[in-house]
Amino acid sequence: MKKPLIKKFKKIPKKPGAYLLKDKTGEILYIGKAQDIKKRIQSHFSKKKWFFHRSVRR
């Protein structure tokens, strides 16, 4: 992760909630929910995998 993202990641709570993944233009790519937001966001950015769990339909 890049340094600015690391600072933001440290502020993410370890609580249940919803989150959005957006592209560079701000368009929503994925809406998710999790019991532990921090853990789920981390899984999206792990080096082993970079994929969305569900395909985005337009």
Z-matrix of the N, CA and C atoms (Angstrom, degrees):
N
C 1 1.447
C 2 1.516 1 110.14
N 3 1.310 2 115.95 1 149.11
C 4 1.457 3 120.32 2 177.18
C 5 1.526 4 109.20 3 -77.00
N 6 1.334 5 116.25 4 156.28
C 7 1.461 6 121.33 5 -174.95
C 8 1.527 7 113.98 6 -55.27
N 9 1.362 8 119.95 7 -45.43
C 10 1.472 9 118.27 8 178.81
C 11 1.532 10 112.44 9 -60.84
N 12 1.332 11 116.89 10 -34.39
C 13 1.462 12 120.09 11 178.47
C 14 1.522 13 111.60 12 -70.14
N 15 1.310 14 116.39 13 -35.04
C 16 1.467 15 120.14 14 179.32
C 17 1.521 16 109.87 15 -62.66
N 18 1.335 17 117.71 16 -42.01
C 19 1.463 18 121.28 17 178.26
C 20 1.529 19 110.90 18 -62.12
N 21 1.336 20 116.67 19 -42.55
C 22 1.467 21 120.44 20 178.86
C 23 1.524 22 110.62 21 -67.63
N 24 1.320 23 116.50 22 -39.55
C 25 1.456 24 120.53 23 -178.80
C 26 1.524 25 111.51 24 -61.73
N 27 1.315 26 117.08 25 -37.77
C 28 1.464 27 121.07 26 -179.60
C 29 1.526 28 112.28 27 -63.60
N 30 1.340 29 117.36 28 -22.92
C 31 1.461 30 121.85 29 -179.29
C 32 1.530 31 113.09 30 -87.45
N 33 1.316 32 118.33 31 -9.97
C 34 1.464 33 121.60 32 -178.68
C 35 1.525 34 109.07 33 -70.96
N 36 1.338 35 117.23 34 130.37
C 37 1.472 36 119.62 35 -178.53
C 38 1.529 37 112.68 36 -76.59
N 39 1.315 38 115.66 37 156.64
C 40 1.471 39 121.86 38 175.17
C 41 1.525 40 107.70 39 -94.85
N 42 1.327 41 115.77 40 59.69
C 43 1.464 42 122.93 41 -177.00
C 44 1.524 43 109.75 42 -131.78
N 45 1.332 44 117.54 43 164.17
C 46 1.460 45 120.02 44 176.03
C 47 1.525 46 110.79 45 -69.97
N 48 1.333 47 116.06 46 152.56
C 49 1.450 48 120.31 47 177.61
C 50 1.507 49 112.52 48 167.86
N 51 1.322 50 115.35 49 -171.34
C 52 1.456 51 122.63 50 179.79
C 53 1.525 52 109.28 51 -116.49
N 54 1.339 53 115.52 52 158.63
C 55 1.461 54 120.20 53 -179.10
C 56 1.521 55 109.97 54 -149.21
N 57 1.324 56 115.79 55 160.68
C 58 1.468 57 123.17 56 177.66
C 59 1.521 58 109.26 57 -121.28
N 60 1.321 59 117.14 58 139.16
C 61 1.459 60 121.53 59 169.19
C 62 1.519 61 106.03 60 -107.77
N 63 1.326 62 116.12 61 126.50
C 64 1.465 63 121.21 62 -176.96
C 65 1.518 64 110.13 63 -121.11
N 66 1.341 65 115.86 64 155.97
C 67 1.464 66 119.93 65 174.83
C 68 1.525 67 108.96 66 -87.34
N 69 1.323 68 116.66 67 -175.39
C 70 1.468 69 121.28 68 -177.01
C 71 1.522 70 113.36 69 -61.14
N 72 1.332 71 116.91 70 -27.90
C 73 1.467 72 120.81 71 -178.91
C 74 1.521 73 112.58 72 -86.70
N 75 1.323 74 117.18 73 -5.46
C 76 1.453 75 121.11 74 -179.86
C 77 1.524 76 113.79 75 95.04
N 78 1.328 77 116.66 76 1.31
C 79 1.455 78 119.87 77 178.77
C 80 1.534 79 109.42 78 -72.43
N 81 1.320 80 115.99 79 135.46
C 82 1.458 81 121.03 80 -179.23
C 83 1.521 82 109.65 81 -73.45
N 84 1.332 83 115.82 82 124.26
C 85 1.459 84 121.85 83 178.41
C 86 1.522 85 111.46 84 -98.43
N 87 1.324 86 116.69 85 -30.94
C 88 1.460 87 120.45 86 -173.63
C 89 1.519 88 109.50 87 -157.03
N 90 1.322 89 116.73 88 138.35
C 91 1.458 90 122.91 89 173.86
C 92 1.517 91 106.35 90 -116.62
N 93 1.313 92 116.50 91 128.28
C 94 1.455 93 119.34 92 -177.75
C 95 1.511 94 112.65 93 -135.30
N 96 1.312 95 114.95 94 165.82
C 97 1.461 96 120.80 95 173.82
C 98 1.522 97 107.58 96 -137.37
N 99 1.323 98 115.55 97 154.31
C 100 1.465 99 119.43 98 -175.88
C 101 1.519 100 110.43 99 -157.13
N 102 1.315 101 115.46 100 157.22
C 103 1.461 102 121.74 101 174.51
C 104 1.527 103 110.48 102 -76.78
N 105 1.321 104 117.54 103 -29.20
C 106 1.462 105 123.44 104 177.62
C 107 1.528 106 106.91 105 -133.26
N 108 1.332 107 116.07 106 97.46
C 109 1.469 108 121.64 107 -175.27
C 110 1.528 109 111.68 108 -57.22
N 111 1.312 110 117.42 109 -45.03
C 112 1.464 111 121.11 110 -177.19
C 113 1.534 112 111.06 111 -59.49
N 114 1.312 113 116.46 112 -45.36
C 115 1.463 114 121.28 113 -179.56
C 116 1.534 115 110.64 114 -64.13
N 117 1.334 116 116.85 115 -41.55
C 118 1.465 117 120.40 116 -178.98
C 119 1.525 118 111.72 117 -67.31
N 120 1.324 119 117.66 118 -44.36
C 121 1.473 120 121.04 119 178.80
C 122 1.526 121 109.61 120 -61.24
N 123 1.325 122 116.36 121 -41.55
C 124 1.459 123 120.74 122 179.11
C 125 1.530 124 110.63 123 -60.87
N 126 1.323 125 117.38 124 -37.76
C 127 1.469 126 120.26 125 -179.46
C 128 1.532 127 111.43 126 -66.02
N 129 1.324 128 117.47 127 -31.65
C 130 1.465 129 120.56 128 178.09
C 131 1.524 130 111.82 129 -68.36
N 132 1.323 131 117.87 130 -26.54
C 133 1.457 132 121.46 131 -176.34
C 134 1.523 133 113.49 132 -108.87
N 135 1.317 134 117.75 133 14.00
C 136 1.461 135 119.24 134 178.82
C 137 1.527 136 109.84 135 -69.21
N 138 1.317 137 116.74 136 151.90
C 139 1.469 138 121.28 137 -178.54
C 140 1.519 139 111.82 138 -71.62
N 141 1.326 140 117.96 139 -24.19
C 142 1.459 141 121.19 140 -178.76
C 143 1.523 142 112.10 141 -69.16
N 144 1.317 143 116.61 142 -33.45
C 145 1.458 144 119.26 143 -176.48
C 146 1.523 145 110.80 144 -146.05
N 147 1.282 146 116.33 145 144.13
C 148 1.451 147 123.40 146 173.19
C 149 1.514 148 106.17 147 -141.93
N 150 1.287 149 115.39 148 90.42
C 151 1.446 150 120.93 149 -178.96
C 152 1.525 151 108.92 150 -154.10
N 153 1.301 152 114.69 151 164.30
C 154 1.457 153 120.01 152 175.96
C 155 1.521 154 107.95 153 -100.87
N 156 1.310 155 115.85 154 143.08
C 157 1.453 156 120.37 155 -176.75
C 158 1.529 157 112.18 156 -71.38
N 159 1.294 158 116.68 157 -25.01
C 160 1.461 159 121.01 158 178.54
C 161 1.526 160 107.97 159 -133.47
N 162 1.288 161 116.63 160 146.03
C 163 1.460 162 119.78 161 179.44
C 164 1.513 163 110.12 162 -75.81
N 165 1.314 164 116.58 163 148.32
C 166 1.454 165 122.56 164 178.97
C 167 1.525 166 108.12 165 -90.91
N 168 1.315 167 115.53 166 126.02
C 169 1.468 168 119.94 167 178.32
C 170 1.508 169 109.44 168 -106.94
N 171 1.301 170 115.95 169 139.09
C 172 1.479 171 121.01 170 179.51
C 173 1.502 172 109.73 171 -115.77
